[in-house]
Amino acid sequence: MWLILKLLFSAVAFAIRFSNRRIKIVADNKSMHDGIELFTNVMTNKQGTVQATSWNRVFPSKVIFKLTRESKMDRFFKNWGLADEIQTQDLIFDDLVYIASDSSSFMRKIQHDRESRRLIMELFNNGCEYIFCDGNLLRVHFHGDHRVDVSSANLLAALSKQLEEIQRQPKEFDPFFIKALIAEALIWSFAGYSLSSLMQWAVLHEDVYINSNAMAKVALIFAGFLSLSLIVLILWVFKGSSRGHRIIIEGVLILAFSIPIGGIALFSDINIHLDRSPSTIIEASVEGHYTQMHRRRRGRHYITYHIQISPNPPAQEIILPLDITISSQLYEQLQLGSKVRIEIGRGKLHQPWIRSIIAI
């Protein structure tokens, strides 16, 4: 059941990543500017305060791009060869604007059209945070309330006219979209898997492994190798793209939080759910049993249930822990002198685990 829940969490995390429902977007009035119909979107908080405004034009295009202010981070990734940005040879423009696009037609347009560069710089001088085209809309985004910013609206209308010729360009294959989709699906799905694994550990307290410490050590090595492999893969896939370093940063940050938990959980799930080895059956006598209360913050607590056992006869190949944490249902069935049958699996990754414990 928990494995299905983890897979479900992974799918939900993927869907949330590509959904815009996390931000409340309210369409505002349409207006004409220089013969071009524009409309605004505002993003508000729960109190109704406008957090951000975007001016938009319907702009069906086969080109996707995003223009932002060039940051120290952008320069760092360019210097290390992990990002490859368009350079127009207009030094003032190149120092101010970072162009994230792998479209050759858009590159040519920006490189050869001085008027487009002038309009872009004026928009940034007016406080614009980014200019974005997703193939359907051309958008200029501002922080705060800019619904009455007619100057910026006129600049967007003029810029959209300058860029109209790229709408007529033949469709270009954009490998970045596919690479980003796969990478973000893996990253966010793994984050969802890690979160559900953390929930599993918080809810279930029974012992699963014969030697939990030994399993954890091996699993941490596995998690470290997995983390390094994923980071190297992300760097290799997105190296050289003008848009790739944003995915690299996002991926590294999410993996840094997810890998310790998710790596151990993935190791454990592979070890358990792919284990097809024959079971080792051990019978034991219950020589003691007790409960233990564990306190959490704000007065909350949980209880674990323990039995102390003596294998009969003592196991030779597998050394059982003499104190085992079990479920509350099994605990209620046992008393001093009770017999239990313990079924042990060898583990796909050679970490013995407890398949079941039943009273006999």
C-alpha positions, -999 to +999 in steps of 0.1 A: +000+000+000+028+024+009+045+018-024+013+027-043+010+058-022+046+068-029+040+064-067+008+085-063+026+112-045+052+112-073+025+117-099+008+145-080+042+163-075+047+161-113+012+175-120+016+204-095+049+214-110+032+221-144+001+236-130-005+273-126-033+269-100-009+276-071-012+314-079-045+331-081-046+349-114-074+374-122-079+387-157-085+424-159-099+447-186-087+447-222-074+479-238-060+491-271-025+504-274-011+516-307-037+495-325-028+463-304-052+447-280-036+440-246-049+427-213-036+426-178-033+397-153-029+405-116-017+380-090-031+387-056-026+373-021-054+360+002-061+396+013-067+408-023-035+429-024-020+429-059+014+412-057+023+413-094+010+425-127+016+414-163+007+431-195-001+405-222-008+402-259-022+371-276+009+361-296+007+326-313+043+318-321+066+288-326+093+306-307+097+304-269+120+329-250+124+347-217+143+379-211+155+388-176+180+412-161+214+395-162+225+385-127+258+374-111+245+339-112+239+341-150+275+354-155+289+326-132+272+299-153+283+315-186+319+317-174+319+280-164+304+270-198+272+257-183+251+284-201+254+297-236+236+330-241+230+350-273+255+380-276+243+408-298+276+428-296+255+457-282+275+459-250+249+480-230+222+456-240+243+424-234+253+437-199+217+444-189+196+416-205+199+378-202+183+361-232+170+326-225+161+310-259+175+284-281+156+296-312+178+306-341+151+328-356+148+348-324+185+350-321+188+366-355+159+390-348+175+403-316+210+405-331+200+425-361+171+446-348+183+477-329+147+489-323+136+457-306+166+460-283+158+496-275+122+487-266+133+458-244+158+481-225+131+507-219+108+481-205+135+470-180+142+506-172+104+509-164+108+482-137+100+451-158+111+418-141+110+397-172+096+395-208+083+361-217+068+343-248+054+308-242+041+303-278+007+316-270+011+349-252+037+377-251+040+388-215+057+416-196+058+410-159+061+436-131+062+434-093+033+453-077+003+470-093+011+482-128-024+482-142-023+519-150+012+518-164+002+530-199+039+537-209+049+501-204+017+489-223+027+511-252+062+497-252+049+461-252+026+469-281+055+484-301+078+455-292+051+429-302+049+446-336+087+444-340+086+407-332+056+398-354+079+384-381+090+355-359+053+344-358+058+335-395+089+315-390+087+278-397+085+256-366+118+248-350+125+217-330+132+228-295+150+200-276+150+221-244+113+216-237+116+178-239+148+178-217+132+201-192+101+181-190+120+149-184+143+164-159+117+183-139+094+152-139+122+132-124+132+158-099+097+167-086+085+131-087+115+121-066+107+149-042+071+136-039+084+101-034+107+114-006+079+133+011+056+102+011+085+081+025+090+106+053+053+103+061+056+065+061+085+067+086+065+091+108+034+068+109+050+033+110+073+024+139+077-014+136+111-028+130+116-038+093+153-047+092+173-073+112+201-047+115+188-012+108+221+005+114+239-017+088+211-011+063+212+027+068+250+028+062+247+009+029+217+030+019+235+063+026+263+052+003+236+043-023+220+077-018+253+096-022+260+077-054+225+084-067+228+121-058+261+125-076+248+106-107+216+127-109+235+160-106+261+150-132+233+139-155+215+173-151+247+192-157+254+171-188+219+174-203+216+212-198+252+223-204+254+250-230+217+259-231+208+295-223+179+283-203+196+253-186+212+268-156+178+277-141+169+240-142+204+230-128+199+253-098+163+241-092+174+204-096+204+207-072+184+225-045+155+200-046+178+170-047+198+183-017+166+182+004+152+150-012+182+126-016+189+118+020+154+106+027+145+095-008+178+077-014+174+055+017+137+049+010+145+039-026+172+015-015+148+000+010+119-004-015+142-020-040+156-044-014+121-054-001+097-052-031+121-069-056+131-096-031+122-131-045+144-151-022+130-180-002+120-171+034+139-182+065+115-192+093+126-187+129+105-195+159+111-177+192+097-174+227+085-140+241+105-134+273+094-098+279+072-071+264+067-034+271+055-002+257+074+031+253+060+066+250+078+091+227+071+128+232+069+153+204+064+190+203+033+207+216+025+178+239+020+153+212+033+118+216+033+083+201+037+048+216+059+019+204+053-017+213+083-040+220+089-077+226+120-094+239+126-128+223+147-159+226+150-178+194+143-216+198+167-230+188+190-199+183+194-189+147+228-197+132+228-179+098+207-149+108+212-131+141+179-117+153+178-086+175+166-096+209+143-065+212+119-060+183+093-032+178+060-047+166+025-034+158-001-027+185-024-054+171+003-081+174+013-068+209-022-074+222-021-110+211+011-118+230+021-124+266+051-138+285+058-173+272+040-168+239+055-182+207+061-162+175+070-172+140+093-148+123+097-149+085+129-134+072+137-123+036+173-122+023+167-089+005+173-080-031+203-059-021+214-084+006+199-066+036+178-092+056+144-079+065+113-091+085+086-102+062+062-111+090+058-119+126+028-139+137+017-154+170+015-192+172 
